[in-house]
Amino acid sequence: PANQPSGDVVVVASDAAGNISAETTIPYVDATAPDAPTAEVTVNADGSLTIVGTSEPGSTVAVTNPDGNTETVVAGEDGAYTITTPANQPSGDVVVVATDAAGNVSAETTVPYV
C-alpha cells in the first residue's frame, strides 16, 4: 500500500512440494518526501485567514502565518486539511510544509498575503 512508514518486510518462499523456507526480514526505509502541499488562502472578516489545501494523507501539515506563528494539523484520509489563523494577521507570506510518518519533509508552498 502507498504511504507506508519505515519498517520490515518479511519474505518466505514455498515450492511445489509445499516446503516452506525460513523467513527473511528485509528492512524498508521510507526516504521519499511528500509532494509539496497545495494551499489556498481566504481572508475572514476578523482578519484571520483560513488556509485549505491537500497534502499526503496522514501527513502533519505545518502552516506558518504572516505573524510568524505556526499552526499544525494532520491531513485527512483524502489528504485535505484546513487551518484558521488567529485574527488580525499582518501582510506577509503563508508558508506550508508537510511531514510524513517517516519524518520526511516536503518542499515549502508559499502563498503571499497582502
Secondary structure, 3 states (H helix, E strand, C coil): CCCCCCEEEEECCECCCCCECCCEEEEECCCCCCCCCCCEEEECCCCCEEEEEECCCCCEEEEECCCCCEEEEECCCCCEEEEECCCCCCCEEEEEEEECCCCCECCCEEEEEC
